[in-house]
Structures are given as structure tokens and as C-alpha cells.
Amino acid sequence: MEYLLQVKIGALVGLLLLTLLFGFIPAKVRWFRDTNGTEVHRTVLSLISCFAGGVFLAACLLDIIPDYLSDISAEMDAQKLETSFPLPEFIMAAGFFTVLILEKMVLSFRQSRGAHHGERAPLLSENGHSHSGAMTAPDLESSGHHVHVDFQAHSPFRSFMLFLSLSLHSVFEGLAIGLQSTDSKVMEICIAILVHKSIIVFSLSVKLVQSAVQPFWIAAYIGVFALMSPLGIGIGISVMEAQLAAGALIQAVLEGLAAGTFIYITFMEILPHELNSAGNQVLKVFFILLGFTVMAALTFLG
């Protein structure tokens, strides 16, 4: 086996193991799952959630969107597609509206089946800590004692879409490693992705734990997410070995849809959830900025 292939397989295994490690820390440590702790405990969890929000904001603005715009522009130039219509931005908008339409369809379907309290209770309670169906959204947002467990009934759906968009992006990250032709470039990209993905999967796990997602599904999400970059590496290796066309245009379009999905989740779910709840507003903004700064620094160094 040639050395370059060995390096790529090593990167594949390393990404898989490290992603699983950082993903299962919030999922398995009771401290992150406890919703009946002290006020200080709830505040710390809220600030961790804000930090995760800053991480996702940076991933959206500094990583996913620039990567997509670069790839789609390069592919349009290669295919000699010239148009005055902002096609790359339109594809992102399509991803945004796809999630919006799907979410509203899911909610409408739920309501049409009869939205009595018994059907919605599992989505509004966690570990026996129940929120009454009579409590309205403004009440949840204004309650200083519910800074991290006041998720709406559709939060599990949004958590799934967050997982889906991040997973799709991870496949493309792995593909970038698998398609490299030099071992030094493989190592350079792999180290950057290892650091980046460790923070991303930790933040994803925090969001899943704080949503009404069952432990089994959290484990499934983290397991599948951990496999996405190795899957991309495997696809890249196969393409290199078989010397096949990579289907770059299809990849770029999928990246755009994933970017639009991520925009929706970041600006419609993650940030509003924390910023609309009462208490520690300045501190929350600081931790969002801190998460953003950490990812920005990694992007600058990488």
C-alpha cells in the first residue's frame, strides 16, 4: 500500500474516533443532561449553548458559505455557464425555503391529527421536568428559570435538519482530503478539519441534548455524523483510484442547499432561542462572540 493511501486511511480513522469522542461527551455526561439543577447550573448550560451558537454562526459565515461560493463559481467557470442571475445565492435560498416548507408541513400535519396535550407532552418535557401545555411561547421566552429547556415542540425537527446539513458538509470536507494527491496536503487539511470538527460535533451534541431528542437518537445522530467525513474520504479515494469524474457541479449544488439549510437553523433556531430568553443578555452575547472568535481564529490559522 502506497504511503499516500496510508496517510488518507489514517486521517479517516482519526476523524472517526475524535468525532465520536467529542460528540459523546455532552451526550453521556450527566451534568449536560440535568435540567433540574441550580440556577448557576442552568446559567452555565445556557452560556455553553450561546458559545455553540457562536460556533455555528462562524461555521455558517466563514466556512460553509465561502466554501460553497468558491466551489460553485469554479464549476460555473469550468462549465462556461454565464448568467446575470445570482444562481449561487438562489440555490442557497432554495435550501432555506426547503427547510421552512418542510417544517411548516410537519407542524400542520401534527395539528391536523389533533394537537391534544397527550401527543405533545413528550416534546415539551425532559427527564420528568414537564412544561405545561398552557404556557405560551412568550411565557417561555420571558421566564428566567427556563433558560435552556424551553424548546418548542418542533425543535427535534430543527435539530434533525441541523444534523443533516452538518453531515452533508462533513462529506464534502472528507472528499477534499480523499481527492488530494500529496501526503503533506492531506495532513494539512486533516489537522484543520480535526480541530474544526471537534468543536462542531461538541456543539451539535450540546444542542441535541438540550432539545427533546431521545438518547437513542442522539447516539445515532452522533454516530452517523462521525461517519460522514470518513465516508467522504472513502469516496475521494475511490474517485482517485478509479480516475473518475467527481461530479463537481452536483456536489456544488448540494453544498448550496446545505448552506441554505444551515442559514435557516442558525438564524431561526439557535440564536433566537438564547437571545429571546430573559437574563444575562450581555453575557450571552459575549459567549456567542467568544464562540465566533474561536472559529474565526481557527479559520484564519488554517
LODRENRO-269891 format. One record per residue (C-alpha): y negated, z negated, x negated; residue number from 0. Coordinates in Angstrom, 3 decimals. Each point is the difference from the previous one (the first is absolute). Layout:
<kolbas>
<kolba><py>Y</py><pz>Z</pz><px>X</px><num>NUM</num></kolba>
...
</kolbas>
This chain:
<kolbas>
<kolba><py>0.000</py><pz>0.000</pz><px>0.000</px><num>0</num></kolba>
<kolba><py>-3.329</py><pz>1.049</pz><px>-1.478</px><num>1</num></kolba>
<kolba><py>-2.585</py><pz>-2.659</pz><px>-0.788</px><num>2</num></kolba>
<kolba><py>-2.563</py><pz>1.198</pz><px>2.592</px><num>3</num></kolba>
<kolba><py>2.569</py><pz>-0.356</pz><px>2.800</px><num>4</num></kolba>
<kolba><py>0.906</py><pz>-3.485</pz><px>-1.227</px><num>5</num></kolba>
<kolba><py>-3.673</py><pz>-1.022</pz><px>0.099</px><num>6</num></kolba>
<kolba><py>-0.354</py><pz>1.309</pz><px>3.562</px><num>7</num></kolba>
<kolba><py>3.123</py><pz>-1.860</pz><px>1.164</px><num>8</num></kolba>
<kolba><py>-1.309</py><pz>-3.160</pz><px>-1.682</px><num>9</num></kolba>
<kolba><py>-3.294</py><pz>0.428</pz><px>1.853</px><num>10</num></kolba>
<kolba><py>1.938</py><pz>0.466</pz><px>3.245</px><num>11</num></kolba>
<kolba><py>1.948</py><pz>-3.255</pz><px>-0.441</px><num>12</num></kolba>
<kolba><py>-3.079</py><pz>-1.930</pz><px>-1.164</px><num>13</num></kolba>
<kolba><py>-2.079</py><pz>1.085</pz><px>2.998</px><num>14</num></kolba>
<kolba><py>2.805</py><pz>-0.914</pz><px>2.396</px><num>15</num></kolba>
<kolba><py>0.601</py><pz>-3.500</pz><px>-1.395</px><num>16</num></kolba>
<kolba><py>-3.656</py><pz>-0.964</pz><px>-0.463</px><num>17</num></kolba>
<kolba><py>-0.942</py><pz>1.200</pz><px>3.493</px><num>18</num></kolba>
<kolba><py>2.822</py><pz>-2.052</pz><px>1.531</px><num>19</num></kolba>
<kolba><py>-1.049</py><pz>-3.076</pz><px>-1.997</px><num>20</num></kolba>
<kolba><py>-3.669</py><pz>0.038</pz><px>1.020</px><num>21</num></kolba>
<kolba><py>0.804</py><pz>1.103</pz><px>3.542</px><num>22</num></kolba>
<kolba><py>2.357</py><pz>-2.852</pz><px>0.760</px><num>23</num></kolba>
<kolba><py>-2.240</py><pz>-2.778</pz><px>-1.359</px><num>24</num></kolba>
<kolba><py>-2.138</py><pz>-0.281</pz><px>3.185</px><num>25</num></kolba>
<kolba><py>3.006</py><pz>0.858</pz><px>2.180</px><num>26</num></kolba>
<kolba><py>2.245</py><pz>-2.762</pz><px>-1.370</px><num>27</num></kolba>
<kolba><py>-2.413</py><pz>-2.762</pz><px>-1.031</px><num>28</num></kolba>
<kolba><py>-0.431</py><pz>-2.347</pz><px>2.957</px><num>29</num></kolba>
<kolba><py>-3.632</py><pz>-0.740</pz><px>-0.895</px><num>30</num></kolba>
<kolba><py>-1.019</py><pz>3.538</pz><px>0.999</px><num>31</num></kolba>
<kolba><py>1.934</py><pz>-0.159</pz><px>3.291</px><num>32</num></kolba>
<kolba><py>-1.184</py><pz>-3.410</pz><px>1.167</px><num>33</num></kolba>
<kolba><py>-2.423</py><pz>0.363</pz><px>2.934</px><num>34</num></kolba>
<kolba><py>-0.253</py><pz>-3.731</pz><px>0.772</px><num>35</num></kolba>
<kolba><py>-1.539</py><pz>-1.199</pz><px>-3.248</px><num>36</num></kolba>
<kolba><py>-3.258</py><pz>-1.789</pz><px>-0.647</px><num>37</num></kolba>
<kolba><py>-3.417</py><pz>1.576</pz><px>0.419</px><num>38</num></kolba>
<kolba><py>-0.190</py><pz>0.469</pz><px>-3.787</px><num>39</num></kolba>
<kolba><py>3.388</py><pz>1.745</pz><px>0.047</px><num>40</num></kolba>
<kolba><py>-1.135</py><pz>2.358</pz><px>2.779</px><num>41</num></kolba>
<kolba><py>-3.238</py><pz>0.730</pz><px>-1.829</px><num>42</num></kolba>
<kolba><py>1.822</py><pz>0.827</pz><px>-3.254</px><num>43</num></kolba>
<kolba><py>2.345</py><pz>2.342</pz><px>1.864</px><num>44</num></kolba>
<kolba><py>-3.003</py><pz>1.669</pz><px>1.606</px><num>45</num></kolba>
<kolba><py>-1.663</py><pz>0.499</pz><px>-3.388</px><num>46</num></kolba>
<kolba><py>3.232</py><pz>1.463</pz><px>-1.416</px><num>47</num></kolba>
<kolba><py>0.012</py><pz>2.369</pz><px>2.956</px><num>48</num></kolba>
<kolba><py>-3.623</py><pz>0.949</pz><px>-0.797</px><num>49</num></kolba>
<kolba><py>0.978</py><pz>0.658</pz><px>-3.624</px><num>50</num></kolba>
<kolba><py>2.789</py><pz>2.265</pz><px>1.285</px><num>51</num></kolba>
<kolba><py>-2.571</py><pz>1.748</pz><px>2.191</px><num>52</num></kolba>
<kolba><py>-2.138</py><pz>0.706</pz><px>-3.061</px><num>53</num></kolba>
<kolba><py>3.070</py><pz>1.348</pz><px>-1.808</px><num>54</num></kolba>
<kolba><py>0.765</py><pz>2.395</pz><px>2.854</px><num>55</num></kolba>
<kolba><py>-3.656</py><pz>1.068</pz><px>0.238</px><num>56</num></kolba>
<kolba><py>-0.006</py><pz>0.876</pz><px>-3.714</px><num>57</num></kolba>
<kolba><py>3.368</py><pz>1.751</pz><px>0.291</px><num>58</num></kolba>
<kolba><py>-1.429</py><pz>2.060</pz><px>2.854</px><num>59</num></kolba>
<kolba><py>-3.336</py><pz>0.963</pz><px>-1.578</px><num>60</num></kolba>
<kolba><py>0.890</py><pz>0.108</pz><px>-3.717</px><num>61</num></kolba>
<kolba><py>3.631</py><pz>1.103</pz><px>-0.052</px><num>62</num></kolba>
<kolba><py>1.495</py><pz>1.638</pz><px>3.075</px><num>63</num></kolba>
<kolba><py>-2.991</py><pz>2.092</pz><px>1.138</px><num>64</num></kolba>
<kolba><py>-1.043</py><pz>1.234</pz><px>-3.499</px><num>65</num></kolba>
<kolba><py>3.619</py><pz>0.891</pz><px>-0.849</px><num>66</num></kolba>
<kolba><py>0.352</py><pz>1.931</pz><px>3.228</px><num>67</num></kolba>
<kolba><py>-3.327</py><pz>1.856</pz><px>-0.333</px><num>68</num></kolba>
<kolba><py>0.855</py><pz>0.949</pz><px>-3.579</px><num>69</num></kolba>
<kolba><py>3.472</py><pz>1.256</pz><px>0.926</px><num>70</num></kolba>
<kolba><py>-1.074</py><pz>1.933</pz><px>3.081</px><num>71</num></kolba>
<kolba><py>-2.931</py><pz>1.629</pz><px>-1.851</px><num>72</num></kolba>
<kolba><py>2.258</py><pz>1.048</pz><px>-2.883</px><num>73</num></kolba>
<kolba><py>2.589</py><pz>1.426</pz><px>2.390</px><num>74</num></kolba>
<kolba><py>-2.612</py><pz>1.852</pz><px>2.075</px><num>75</num></kolba>
<kolba><py>-1.328</py><pz>1.544</pz><px>-3.207</px><num>76</num></kolba>
<kolba><py>3.532</py><pz>0.952</pz><px>-1.062</px><num>77</num></kolba>
<kolba><py>0.685</py><pz>1.579</pz><px>3.401</px><num>78</num></kolba>
<kolba><py>-3.464</py><pz>1.624</pz><px>-0.048</px><num>79</num></kolba>
<kolba><py>-0.917</py><pz>-1.564</pz><px>3.340</px><num>80</num></kolba>
<kolba><py>-3.750</py><pz>0.175</pz><px>0.495</px><num>81</num></kolba>
<kolba><py>-1.665</py><pz>-1.348</pz><px>3.134</px><num>82</num></kolba>
<kolba><py>-3.318</py><pz>-1.576</pz><px>0.933</px><num>83</num></kolba>
<kolba><py>1.851</py><pz>-2.338</pz><px>2.365</px><num>84</num></kolba>
<kolba><py>0.609</py><pz>-3.474</pz><px>-1.538</px><num>85</num></kolba>
<kolba><py>3.786</py><pz>0.332</pz><px>0.222</px><num>86</num></kolba>
<kolba><py>0.919</py><pz>-2.966</pz><px>-2.284</px><num>87</num></kolba>
<kolba><py>-2.138</py><pz>-2.376</pz><px>2.051</px><num>88</num></kolba>
<kolba><py>1.373</py><pz>1.466</pz><px>3.246</px><num>89</num></kolba>
<kolba><py>3.570</py><pz>-0.773</pz><px>-1.118</px><num>90</num></kolba>
<kolba><py>-0.981</py><pz>-3.618</pz><px>-0.663</px><num>91</num></kolba>
<kolba><py>-1.608</py><pz>-0.172</pz><px>3.438</px><num>92</num></kolba>
<kolba><py>3.255</py><pz>1.328</pz><px>1.472</px><num>93</num></kolba>
<kolba><py>1.868</py><pz>-2.892</pz><px>-1.612</px><num>94</num></kolba>
<kolba><py>-2.572</py><pz>-2.458</pz><px>1.354</px><num>95</num></kolba>
<kolba><py>0.219</py><pz>1.307</pz><px>3.569</px><num>96</num></kolba>
<kolba><py>3.797</py><pz>0.226</pz><px>-0.154</px><num>97</num></kolba>
<kolba><py>0.230</py><pz>-3.758</pz><px>-0.531</px><num>98</num></kolba>
<kolba><py>-2.692</py><pz>-0.691</pz><px>2.603</px><num>99</num></kolba>
<kolba><py>1.772</py><pz>2.113</pz><px>2.638</px><num>100</num></kolba>
<kolba><py>3.441</py><pz>-1.434</pz><px>-0.813</px><num>101</num></kolba>
<kolba><py>-1.305</py><pz>-3.560</pz><px>0.175</px><num>102</num></kolba>
<kolba><py>-1.687</py><pz>0.511</pz><px>3.367</px><num>103</num></kolba>
<kolba><py>3.113</py><pz>1.720</pz><px>1.348</px><num>104</num></kolba>
<kolba><py>2.146</py><pz>-2.963</pz><px>-1.073</px><num>105</num></kolba>
<kolba><py>-2.399</py><pz>-2.470</pz><px>1.653</px><num>106</num></kolba>
<kolba><py>-0.229</py><pz>2.058</pz><px>3.200</px><num>107</num></kolba>
<kolba><py>3.794</py><pz>0.247</pz><px>0.166</px><num>108</num></kolba>
<kolba><py>0.289</py><pz>-3.764</pz><px>-0.408</px><num>109</num></kolba>
<kolba><py>-2.513</py><pz>-0.634</pz><px>2.763</px><num>110</num></kolba>
<kolba><py>1.677</py><pz>2.471</pz><px>2.342</px><num>111</num></kolba>
<kolba><py>3.298</py><pz>-1.882</pz><px>-0.309</px><num>112</num></kolba>
<kolba><py>-1.714</py><pz>-3.145</pz><px>1.246</px><num>113</num></kolba>
<kolba><py>-1.965</py><pz>-2.124</pz><px>-2.447</px><num>114</num></kolba>
<kolba><py>1.119</py><pz>-3.408</pz><px>1.231</px><num>115</num></kolba>
<kolba><py>-0.141</py><pz>-2.919</pz><px>-2.422</px><num>116</num></kolba>
<kolba><py>3.729</py><pz>-0.109</pz><px>-0.681</px><num>117</num></kolba>
<kolba><py>-0.029</py><pz>3.486</pz><px>-1.535</px><num>118</num></kolba>
<kolba><py>-2.998</py><pz>-0.606</pz><px>-2.261</px><num>119</num></kolba>
<kolba><py>0.620</py><pz>-3.588</pz><px>-1.096</px><num>120</num></kolba>
<kolba><py>2.091</py><pz>0.824</pz><px>-3.116</px><num>121</num></kolba>
<kolba><py>-2.886</py><pz>2.089</pz><px>-1.336</px><num>122</num></kolba>
<kolba><py>-2.503</py><pz>-2.783</pz><px>0.576</px><num>123</num></kolba>
<kolba><py>1.954</py><pz>-2.877</pz><px>-1.507</px><num>124</num></kolba>
<kolba><py>1.387</py><pz>-0.826</pz><px>-3.403</px><num>125</num></kolba>
<kolba><py>2.405</py><pz>-2.814</pz><px>-0.903</px><num>126</num></kolba>
<kolba><py>-0.514</py><pz>-1.671</pz><px>3.356</px><num>127</num></kolba>
<kolba><py>-3.805</py><pz>-0.021</pz><px>-0.353</px><num>128</num></kolba>
<kolba><py>-0.880</py><pz>1.731</pz><px>3.263</px><num>129</num></kolba>
<kolba><py>-3.295</py><pz>1.520</pz><px>1.040</px><num>130</num></kolba>
<kolba><py>-0.482</py><pz>-0.008</pz><px>3.745</px><num>131</num></kolba>
<kolba><py>-0.232</py><pz>3.362</pz><px>1.705</px><num>132</num></kolba>
<kolba><py>-3.152</py><pz>-1.268</pz><px>1.684</px><num>133</num></kolba>
<kolba><py>-1.869</py><pz>-0.032</pz><px>-3.288</px><num>134</num></kolba>
<kolba><py>-2.069</py><pz>3.157</pz><px>-0.228</px><num>135</num></kolba>
<kolba><py>-0.836</py><pz>2.016</pz><px>-3.107</px><num>136</num></kolba>
<kolba><py>-3.522</py><pz>-1.471</pz><px>-0.329</px><num>137</num></kolba>
<kolba><py>1.506</py><pz>-3.501</pz><px>0.225</px><num>138</num></kolba>
<kolba><py>2.372</py><pz>0.833</pz><px>-2.810</px><num>139</num></kolba>
<kolba><py>-2.737</py><pz>1.397</pz><px>-2.156</px><num>140</num></kolba>
<kolba><py>-2.320</py><pz>-2.952</pz><px>0.533</px><num>141</num></kolba>
<kolba><py>2.603</py><pz>-2.719</pz><px>-0.567</px><num>142</num></kolba>
<kolba><py>-0.451</py><pz>-1.613</pz><px>-3.380</px><num>143</num></kolba>
<kolba><py>3.508</py><pz>-1.473</pz><px>0.206</px><num>144</num></kolba>
<kolba><py>1.755</py><pz>3.346</pz><px>0.215</px><num>145</num></kolba>
<kolba><py>-1.278</py><pz>1.834</pz><px>-3.027</px><num>146</num></kolba>
<kolba><py>3.263</py><pz>1.661</pz><px>-0.958</px><num>147</num></kolba>
<kolba><py>2.447</py><pz>0.026</pz><px>2.924</px><num>148</num></kolba>
<kolba><py>-2.136</py><pz>1.523</pz><px>2.744</px><num>149</num></kolba>
<kolba><py>1.604</py><pz>3.412</pz><px>-0.160</px><num>150</num></kolba>
<kolba><py>-0.163</py><pz>2.247</pz><px>3.042</px><num>151</num></kolba>
<kolba><py>3.171</py><pz>1.132</pz><px>1.725</px><num>152</num></kolba>
<kolba><py>-0.085</py><pz>3.388</pz><px>-1.704</px><num>153</num></kolba>
<kolba><py>-0.284</py><pz>-1.343</pz><px>-3.558</px><num>154</num></kolba>
<kolba><py>3.700</py><pz>0.636</pz><px>-0.773</px><num>155</num></kolba>
<kolba><py>-0.606</py><pz>3.689</pz><px>0.740</px><num>156</num></kolba>
<kolba><py>-2.987</py><pz>0.085</pz><px>-2.340</px><num>157</num></kolba>
<kolba><py>2.036</py><pz>-1.841</pz><px>-2.641</px><num>158</num></kolba>
<kolba><py>2.656</py><pz>2.689</pz><px>0.306</px><num>159</num></kolba>
<kolba><py>-2.593</py><pz>2.768</pz><px>-0.424</px><num>160</num></kolba>
<kolba><py>-1.425</py><pz>-1.810</pz><px>-3.043</px><num>161</num></kolba>
<kolba><py>3.513</py><pz>-0.128</pz><px>-1.465</px><num>162</num></kolba>
<kolba><py>0.585</py><pz>3.667</pz><px>0.846</px><num>163</num></kolba>
<kolba><py>-3.204</py><pz>1.289</pz><px>-1.609</px><num>164</num></kolba>
<kolba><py>0.514</py><pz>-2.096</pz><px>-3.138</px><num>165</num></kolba>
<kolba><py>3.623</py><pz>1.116</pz><px>-0.255</px><num>166</num></kolba>
<kolba><py>-0.953</py><pz>3.663</pz><px>0.219</px><num>167</num></kolba>
<kolba><py>-2.618</py><pz>-0.515</pz><px>-2.703</px><num>168</num></kolba>
<kolba><py>2.594</py><pz>-1.761</pz><px>-2.175</px><num>169</num></kolba>
<kolba><py>2.275</py><pz>3.041</pz><px>0.179</px><num>170</num></kolba>
<kolba><py>-2.818</py><pz>2.145</pz><px>-1.399</px><num>171</num></kolba>
<kolba><py>-0.654</py><pz>-2.558</pz><px>-2.765</px><num>172</num></kolba>
<kolba><py>3.662</py><pz>0.145</pz><px>-0.984</px><num>173</num></kolba>
<kolba><py>-0.079</py><pz>3.781</pz><px>0.163</px><num>174</num></kolba>
<kolba><py>-2.839</py><pz>-0.010</pz><px>-2.534</px><num>175</num></kolba>
<kolba><py>2.268</py><pz>-1.895</pz><px>-2.423</px><num>176</num></kolba>
<kolba><py>3.052</py><pz>2.170</pz><px>0.634</px><num>177</num></kolba>
<kolba><py>-1.888</py><pz>3.241</pz><px>-0.623</px><num>178</num></kolba>
<kolba><py>-1.371</py><pz>-1.019</pz><px>-3.428</px><num>179</num></kolba>
<kolba><py>1.231</py><pz>1.900</pz><px>-3.044</px><num>180</num></kolba>
<kolba><py>-0.778</py><pz>-2.564</pz><px>-2.733</px><num>181</num></kolba>
<kolba><py>1.310</py><pz>-3.563</pz><px>-0.384</px><num>182</num></kolba>
<kolba><py>-3.421</py><pz>-1.365</pz><px>-1.007</px><num>183</num></kolba>
<kolba><py>-1.560</py><pz>1.288</pz><px>3.225</px><num>184</num></kolba>
<kolba><py>2.885</py><pz>-1.469</pz><px>2.020</px><num>185</num></kolba>
<kolba><py>-0.577</py><pz>-3.432</pz><px>-1.559</px><num>186</num></kolba>
<kolba><py>-3.764</py><pz>0.206</pz><px>0.493</px><num>187</num></kolba>
<kolba><py>0.261</py><pz>0.850</pz><px>3.694</px><num>188</num></kolba>
<kolba><py>2.864</py><pz>-2.447</pz><px>0.566</px><num>189</num></kolba>
<kolba><py>-1.887</py><pz>-2.996</pz><px>-1.418</px><num>190</num></kolba>
<kolba><py>-3.038</py><pz>0.830</pz><px>2.144</px><num>191</num></kolba>
<kolba><py>2.161</py><pz>0.305</pz><px>3.131</px><num>192</num></kolba>
<kolba><py>1.923</py><pz>-3.208</pz><px>-0.808</px><num>193</num></kolba>
<kolba><py>-3.187</py><pz>-2.085</pz><px>-0.092</px><num>194</num></kolba>
<kolba><py>-1.542</py><pz>1.792</pz><px>2.959</px><num>195</num></kolba>
<kolba><py>3.103</py><pz>-0.149</pz><px>2.180</px><num>196</num></kolba>
<kolba><py>0.715</py><pz>-3.666</pz><px>-0.745</px><num>197</num></kolba>
<kolba><py>-3.345</py><pz>-0.981</pz><px>1.508</px><num>198</num></kolba>
<kolba><py>0.395</py><pz>2.459</pz><px>2.893</px><num>199</num></kolba>
<kolba><py>3.489</py><pz>-1.205</pz><px>0.998</px><num>200</num></kolba>
<kolba><py>-1.073</py><pz>-3.657</pz><px>-0.234</px><num>201</num></kolba>
<kolba><py>-2.935</py><pz>0.748</pz><px>2.314</px><num>202</num></kolba>
<kolba><py>2.233</py><pz>1.993</pz><px>2.356</px><num>203</num></kolba>
<kolba><py>2.479</py><pz>-2.877</pz><px>0.172</px><num>204</num></kolba>
<kolba><py>-2.816</py><pz>-2.462</pz><px>0.779</px><num>205</num></kolba>
<kolba><py>-1.144</py><pz>2.216</pz><px>2.880</px><num>206</num></kolba>
<kolba><py>3.530</py><pz>0.351</pz><px>1.359</px><num>207</num></kolba>
<kolba><py>0.606</py><pz>-3.746</pz><px>-0.168</px><num>208</num></kolba>
<kolba><py>-3.266</py><pz>-0.731</pz><px>1.801</px><num>209</num></kolba>
<kolba><py>0.839</py><pz>2.518</pz><px>2.748</px><num>210</num></kolba>
<kolba><py>2.586</py><pz>-0.599</pz><px>2.710</px><num>211</num></kolba>
<kolba><py>2.633</py><pz>1.895</pz><px>-2.006</px><num>212</num></kolba>
<kolba><py>3.492</py><pz>-1.498</pz><px>-0.028</px><num>213</num></kolba>
<kolba><py>1.373</py><pz>-1.147</pz><px>-3.416</px><num>214</num></kolba>
<kolba><py>2.791</py><pz>2.595</pz><px>0.143</px><num>215</num></kolba>
<kolba><py>-2.515</py><pz>2.821</pz><px>0.401</px><num>216</num></kolba>
<kolba><py>-2.231</py><pz>-1.398</pz><px>-2.738</px><num>217</num></kolba>
<kolba><py>2.979</py><pz>0.111</pz><px>-2.378</px><num>218</num></kolba>
<kolba><py>0.804</py><pz>3.536</pz><px>1.195</px><num>219</num></kolba>
<kolba><py>-3.608</py><pz>1.166</pz><px>-0.481</px><num>220</num></kolba>
<kolba><py>-0.219</py><pz>-1.445</pz><px>-3.511</px><num>221</num></kolba>
<kolba><py>3.417</py><pz>1.399</pz><px>-0.944</px><num>222</num></kolba>
<kolba><py>-0.840</py><pz>3.502</pz><px>1.220</px><num>223</num></kolba>
<kolba><py>-3.475</py><pz>-0.131</pz><px>-1.552</px><num>224</num></kolba>
<kolba><py>1.547</py><pz>-0.983</pz><px>-3.354</px><num>225</num></kolba>
<kolba><py>2.240</py><pz>3.081</pz><px>0.171</px><num>226</num></kolba>
<kolba><py>-2.833</py><pz>2.465</pz><px>0.613</px><num>227</num></kolba>
<kolba><py>-1.310</py><pz>0.373</pz><px>-3.578</px><num>228</num></kolba>
<kolba><py>3.539</py><pz>0.252</pz><px>-1.439</px><num>229</num></kolba>
<kolba><py>0.723</py><pz>2.608</pz><px>2.677</px><num>230</num></kolba>
<kolba><py>-3.052</py><pz>1.961</pz><px>-1.113</px><num>231</num></kolba>
<kolba><py>1.101</py><pz>-0.263</pz><px>-3.642</px><num>232</num></kolba>
<kolba><py>3.452</py><pz>1.260</pz><px>0.967</px><num>233</num></kolba>
<kolba><py>-1.475</py><pz>2.960</pz><px>1.881</px><num>234</num></kolba>
<kolba><py>-2.238</py><pz>0.801</pz><px>-2.975</px><num>235</num></kolba>
<kolba><py>2.937</py><pz>-0.160</pz><px>-2.414</px><num>236</num></kolba>
<kolba><py>2.024</py><pz>2.310</pz><px>2.256</px><num>237</num></kolba>
<kolba><py>-2.862</py><pz>2.474</pz><px>0.229</px><num>238</num></kolba>
<kolba><py>-0.427</py><pz>-0.032</pz><px>-3.789</px><num>239</num></kolba>
<kolba><py>3.734</py><pz>0.399</pz><px>-0.642</px><num>240</num></kolba>
<kolba><py>0.416</py><pz>2.805</pz><px>2.553</px><num>241</num></kolba>
<kolba><py>-3.380</py><pz>1.545</pz><px>-0.843</px><num>242</num></kolba>
<kolba><py>-0.854</py><pz>0.425</pz><px>3.686</px><num>243</num></kolba>
<kolba><py>-3.405</py><pz>0.364</pz><px>1.628</px><num>244</num></kolba>
<kolba><py>-1.273</py><pz>-3.435</pz><px>1.032</px><num>245</num></kolba>
<kolba><py>-1.507</py><pz>1.050</pz><px>3.334</px><num>246</num></kolba>
<kolba><py>-3.389</py><pz>-1.286</pz><px>-1.153</px><num>247</num></kolba>
<kolba><py>-1.884</py><pz>1.144</pz><px>3.085</px><num>248</num></kolba>
<kolba><py>2.308</py><pz>-1.895</pz><px>2.377</px><num>249</num></kolba>
<kolba><py>-0.254</py><pz>-3.046</pz><px>-2.257</px><num>250</num></kolba>
<kolba><py>-3.806</py><pz>0.177</pz><px>0.048</px><num>251</num></kolba>
<kolba><py>-0.101</py><pz>0.270</pz><px>3.817</px><num>252</num></kolba>
<kolba><py>2.319</py><pz>-3.025</pz><px>0.335</px><num>253</num></kolba>
<kolba><py>-2.239</py><pz>-1.905</pz><px>-2.418</px><num>254</num></kolba>
<kolba><py>-2.974</py><pz>0.798</pz><px>2.232</px><num>255</num></kolba>
<kolba><py>1.761</py><pz>-1.240</pz><px>3.133</px><num>256</num></kolba>
<kolba><py>0.996</py><pz>-3.179</pz><px>-1.854</px><num>257</num></kolba>
<kolba><py>-3.606</py><pz>-0.460</pz><px>-1.149</px><num>258</num></kolba>
<kolba><py>-1.261</py><pz>0.304</pz><px>3.582</px><num>259</num></kolba>
<kolba><py>2.595</py><pz>-2.542</pz><px>1.128</px><num>260</num></kolba>
<kolba><py>-1.075</py><pz>-2.388</pz><px>-2.733</px><num>261</num></kolba>
<kolba><py>-3.678</py><pz>0.385</pz><px>0.942</px><num>262</num></kolba>
<kolba><py>0.819</py><pz>-0.990</pz><px>3.566</px><num>263</num></kolba>
<kolba><py>2.048</py><pz>-3.067</pz><px>-0.977</px><num>264</num></kolba>
<kolba><py>-2.544</py><pz>-1.178</pz><px>-2.588</px><num>265</num></kolba>
<kolba><py>-3.129</py><pz>0.306</pz><px>2.156</px><num>266</num></kolba>
<kolba><py>1.444</py><pz>-0.646</pz><px>3.484</px><num>267</num></kolba>
<kolba><py>2.488</py><pz>-2.793</pz><px>-0.721</px><num>268</num></kolba>
<kolba><py>-0.150</py><pz>-1.730</pz><px>-3.387</px><num>269</num></kolba>
<kolba><py>-3.726</py><pz>-0.487</pz><px>-0.564</px><num>270</num></kolba>
<kolba><py>-1.073</py><pz>-0.638</pz><px>3.638</px><num>271</num></kolba>
<kolba><py>2.736</py><pz>-2.595</pz><px>0.468</px><num>272</num></kolba>
<kolba><py>-1.397</py><pz>-2.293</pz><px>-2.677</px><num>273</num></kolba>
<kolba><py>-3.704</py><pz>0.771</pz><px>0.343</px><num>274</num></kolba>
<kolba><py>0.009</py><pz>-0.506</pz><px>3.781</px><num>275</num></kolba>
<kolba><py>1.532</py><pz>-3.492</pz><px>-0.208</px><num>276</num></kolba>
<kolba><py>-2.369</py><pz>-2.933</pz><px>-0.342</px><num>277</num></kolba>
<kolba><py>-0.497</py><pz>-2.128</pz><px>-3.099</px><num>278</num></kolba>
<kolba><py>-0.541</py><pz>0.569</pz><px>-3.744</px><num>279</num></kolba>
<kolba><py>-1.590</py><pz>3.408</pz><px>0.517</px><num>280</num></kolba>
<kolba><py>-1.711</py><pz>0.165</pz><px>-3.407</px><num>281</num></kolba>
<kolba><py>3.148</py><pz>-1.240</pz><px>-1.754</px><num>282</num></kolba>
<kolba><py>2.071</py><pz>2.603</pz><px>1.820</px><num>283</num></kolba>
<kolba><py>-2.313</py><pz>2.780</pz><px>-1.113</px><num>284</num></kolba>
<kolba><py>0.238</py><pz>-1.340</pz><px>-3.562</px><num>285</num></kolba>
<kolba><py>3.811</py><pz>0.166</pz><px>0.047</px><num>286</num></kolba>
<kolba><py>-0.045</py><pz>3.503</pz><px>1.506</px><num>287</num></kolba>
<kolba><py>-2.344</py><pz>0.990</pz><px>-2.823</px><num>288</num></kolba>
<kolba><py>2.265</py><pz>-1.762</pz><px>-2.512</px><num>289</num></kolba>
<kolba><py>3.053</py><pz>1.959</pz><px>1.174</px><num>290</num></kolba>
<kolba><py>-2.000</py><pz>3.214</pz><px>-0.130</px><num>291</num></kolba>
<kolba><py>-1.288</py><pz>-0.807</pz><px>-3.490</px><num>292</num></kolba>
<kolba><py>3.486</py><pz>-0.709</pz><px>-1.380</px><num>293</num></kolba>
<kolba><py>1.289</py><pz>3.356</pz><px>1.249</px><num>294</num></kolba>
<kolba><py>-3.167</py><pz>1.785</pz><px>-1.175</px><num>295</num></kolba>
<kolba><py>0.457</py><pz>-1.485</pz><px>-3.481</px><num>296</num></kolba>
<kolba><py>3.639</py><pz>1.106</pz><px>-0.112</px><num>297</num></kolba>
<kolba><py>-1.032</py><pz>3.486</pz><px>1.107</px><num>298</num></kolba>
<kolba><py>-2.710</py><pz>0.114</pz><px>-2.671</px><num>299</num></kolba>
<kolba><py>2.379</py><pz>-1.184</pz><px>-2.746</px><num>300</num></kolba>
<kolba><py>2.847</py><pz>2.205</pz><px>1.223</px><num>301</num></kolba>
</kolbas>
